[in-house]
Amino acid sequence: MKNVWAFDLGASNGRLMVSGFDGRSLHLEEIHRFPNYPVQLTGHYYWDILRIYQEMKNGMVKSIHKGYKTIESLSIDTWGVDFGLLSATGELLGNPYSYRDPQTTDSLTELLKITSKEELFMLTGIEPAAINTICQLLAIQERNPDLLEKAASLLLTPNLISYLFSGVKANEYTISTTTSLYNYKQRNWDFSLMEKVNLPTKLMANIVETGTVLGLTLDSLNREVGISPVKVVAGAGHDTACALAALPIKTDNAAFMSCGTWILMGVQVCEPVVTEKALEWGFTNEGTADGEYRLLKNTMGLWLMQECRSAWLKAGKHITYEEEGQLIQHTKPFQRFIDPDDSDFFNPVNMPKQIRDYCIKTGQLPPETNGDFLRCILESLSLKYRWVIERLEELTGNPIKVIHMGGGGIQNPFLCQFTANATNRTVVAGPIEASAIGNSLSQWIALGEIKNLKEGREIVERSFPLKTYEPQNQSDWQDAYGRFIRFLK
């Protein structure tokens, strides 16, 4: 059996997975997992890229000790929009900023003084947002111009790490499309747009197609870790593109959900949908592993629950997942709702307090027990997903009959069942490790071991367990949706 390394980095944790392929089935083993979170320092949120890199090397060493002596290739996938800057000599210019950094708060407003939302959307297919790469660069230009003057290259997060492994500078297609700097018609950086908003075009390292073999791991890394040279592949760099690639979708009448800290929900399309309604409803168009596009909405995911757990833990209350399930089951449903995507919940100091304040502000009975909070979050998330599904149908003109959910979030059976209930559609959940599997698929295709993505998805279906959820309690959920939509802005 041949093996590859899939580094799957999320906004809350990172891990190294070994993907084995025997010609018929994929096999996946988690080798190393580590926490990943922005570090607050001098009023900013940074990614601790050196610690991330060291943890990845630790994973390599663990892999060797586990007996994986020969590795065909490696690839990295991460969240979108963030980046690192390199000097002319290839040195990293500081820790990369996190998309949650407050310096971008006013950057979208400033950007829209130069251009319009409509123009940005028509050029890039990306919903204008303060977290986007273009806005982050404008914020740096305003607050730390010396940094951009010193910078010779911009590499998006997965490609920054690929560079640390290989010494090759290149930005991969799927991650590049998240930036609001990629022109989908030109299939390249929009240098005219950059000049218009006074950003240096020299920064943008070339874009390569998904599956490009960049080169081999550096000799210094090979000696340090104790490996033979390994091919470094620019696989699908965006974790959502990886997750979509791994979902065993068989029909055009299917939507996808990549479930984690965020939940990205959409459908695959041949060309971006850049209509007035798509912009009004907050949809975006990002690249797929096979060169097409994902028409999707970036919605809140399990961040809300993660932050509640964190607040409860600080208060000395640790709740297991089993205890959470019991609390949800024994809490009265549909007592209060929140709009999960309200800006109040983006990065509050105390999430439970923020939810309570929101309920009071909107004239609802505030949650009191932990079960109240959990039930409110999961019901509100699921009802918001129905809203997204209905708008996807309108934008594409195609009915959606099945929702494929993948990622770590599907380990919460209430999220899956509530989504089926709220949307009144069949949910197929699996695989759990969708991003890592999609990462490895792009490598196996690049290596010529798997023909294409269609064949890859067939292999995924026979390699990993799936679970189907059918809608339940439709009258109750229909009534809840009628009350819930009043809270959407």
PyMOL commands that set and color helices and strands:
alter all, ss='L'
color gray80, all
select helices_A, chain A and resi 49-65+102-104+107-111+117-124+133-143+145-150+157-166+173-176+191-196+201-203+219-225+239-246+276-280+303-314+321-329+343-345+351-361+370-396+408-411+413-423+434-446+453-463+474-487
alter helices_A, ss='H'
color red, helices_A
select strands_A, chain A and resi 2-9+13-21+26-35+39-41+44-46+73-77+83-86+153-156+171-172+182-183+188-189+207-208+212-216+231-234+254-259+262-269+284-287+293-300+402-406+426-429+467-469
alter strands_A, ss='S'
color yellow, strands_A
deselect
rebuild
show_as cartoon
